Amino acid sequence: MEKEVGKITHWYDKIGVAVLDLSATLKAGDRVKVKKGEEEFEETISSMQVDHKEVSSAKKGDEVAVKLSQKAKEGAVIYKVE
């Protein structure tokens, strides 16, 4: 089962970090699927930051930066994988 938790609003290519606009709670350790068109991959959230401070979770409405192992595109949708 997949539940949408946010969208990528910005992608920093050099450091492999995506900025997410959250529509639901997201925690470090959560397994997510990043999906844009035909492209998709799964990732476990290893670290996340809000305003350059390390956090273990973020809630709906937060803008959070997460490190991803693969390139992601702005506008990609993030789903929590149960």
C-alpha positions as CSV (number, residue, x, y, z in Angstrom):
1,M,0.0,0.0,0.0
2,E,1.3,3.5,-0.9
3,K,0.3,6.8,0.7
4,E,1.3,10.1,-0.8
5,V,3.4,12.1,1.7
6,G,4.7,14.9,-0.4
7,K,6.2,16.4,-3.6
8,I,9.8,17.4,-4.6
9,T,9.9,21.1,-5.0
10,H,13.7,21.4,-5.5
11,W,16.6,19.1,-6.4
12,Y,20.2,19.9,-5.6
13,D,22.2,17.8,-8.1
14,K,25.7,18.3,-6.7
15,I,24.8,17.1,-3.2
16,G,22.0,14.7,-4.1
17,V,19.4,16.4,-1.8
18,A,15.7,16.8,-2.5
19,V,13.5,19.4,-0.9
20,L,10.0,18.0,-0.1
21,D,6.8,19.8,0.6
22,L,5.1,17.4,2.9
23,S,1.4,16.5,2.8
24,A,1.8,13.9,5.6
25,T,4.2,13.0,8.4
26,L,7.6,11.6,7.4
27,K,10.2,10.0,9.7
28,A,13.8,9.0,9.3
29,G,13.8,5.3,8.6
30,D,10.6,5.4,6.5
31,R,10.7,3.5,3.2
32,V,9.5,5.8,0.4
33,K,8.9,5.5,-3.4
34,V,9.9,8.4,-5.6
35,K,7.8,8.6,-8.7
36,K,7.7,10.9,-11.7
37,G,6.0,9.6,-14.9
38,E,7.6,6.2,-15.8
39,E,10.6,6.7,-13.5
40,E,10.4,5.4,-10.0
41,F,12.7,4.1,-7.3
42,E,12.5,3.2,-3.6
43,E,14.7,4.6,-0.9
44,T,14.9,4.5,2.9
45,I,15.1,8.0,4.4
46,S,18.4,8.0,6.2
47,S,18.6,11.7,7.2
48,M,16.4,14.7,7.0
49,Q,16.7,18.4,7.8
50,V,14.4,21.3,8.4
51,D,16.1,24.8,8.2
52,H,19.5,23.1,8.2
53,K,18.9,21.3,11.5
54,E,18.8,17.5,11.6
55,V,15.4,16.2,12.6
56,S,14.0,12.7,13.1
57,S,10.5,13.5,11.8
58,A,8.6,16.2,10.0
59,K,4.8,16.9,9.7
60,K,2.3,18.0,7.1
61,G,3.1,21.5,5.8
62,D,6.9,21.3,6.6
63,E,9.6,21.7,4.0
64,V,12.2,19.1,4.6
65,A,15.5,18.3,2.8
66,V,16.3,14.6,2.4
67,K,19.4,12.9,0.9
68,L,18.6,10.5,-2.0
69,S,20.9,8.0,-3.6
70,Q,19.4,8.5,-7.1
71,K,18.7,11.6,-9.1
72,A,15.1,12.9,-8.6
73,K,13.2,15.5,-10.5
74,E,11.2,18.5,-9.3
75,G,7.5,17.6,-9.3
76,A,8.1,14.0,-8.4
77,V,5.7,12.5,-5.9
78,I,6.9,10.8,-2.7
79,Y,4.9,7.8,-1.4
80,K,5.4,6.1,1.9
81,V,5.7,2.3,1.3
82,E,3.9,0.3,4.0
